[in-house]
């Protein structure tokens, strides 16, 4: 369910270059930051890059981009 939020102009302006660099809309960039922040709070002992890689892997799995791992090769 989508809802309208009031965000500070500063946050929106900060998000613009990051959104452009990642080929996201500004709202999607802010949503990504929110998801990342929640994951960091939920897993305070994990490195940030590990959390980012895990979120990416979850999206790749949803997109059917997994390759089976073959043991012993």
Secondary structure, DSSP 8 states (H G I E B T S, - for coil): --------HHHHHHHHHHHHHTT--HHHHHHHHHHHHHHHHHTTTS-HHHHHHHHHHHHHHHTT------TT-
